[in-house]
Amino acid sequence: MIKHIVMIKLKEGKDKKENAIKLKNNLEALTESIPGLLKMEVGLNISGKPSAYDLVLTSKFNNPDDLDKYRVHPEHVKVVDFLKKIVENIAVVDYEMLDA
């Protein structure tokens, strides 16, 4: 099993909170449209620390091939296109879950 974790820091601006909520909703909607995406959790940051990211995504896939298919799926690409407009920084970790 593969775990895919993404931390996103959004650009500052008056629409930052709205963009975070829209991104969260768009990501969560992917669970219904992408085969191979087993589970997804999206959280909005509650910390005011300067080092904190604004949103975290944790998702699970059976194998690396399912993760690769997710990355190029047209519905995911739409979310990424929106993300590119609002993102300041992003960090990603993909790893194999040994106890899955």
HELIX and SHEET records of a PDB file:
HELIX    1   1 LYS A   16  ALA A   29  1                                  14    
HELIX    2   2 LEU A   30  GLU A   32  5                                   3    
HELIX    3   3 PRO A   64  VAL A   72  1                                   9    
HELIX    4   4 PRO A   74  ILE A   86  1                                  13    
SHEET    1   A 4 LEU A  37  LEU A  44  0                                        
SHEET    2   A 4 LEU A  55  PHE A  61 -1                                        
SHEET    3   A 4 ILE A   2  LEU A  10 -1                                        
SHEET    4   A 4 VAL A  87  GLU A  96 -1                                        
END                                                                             
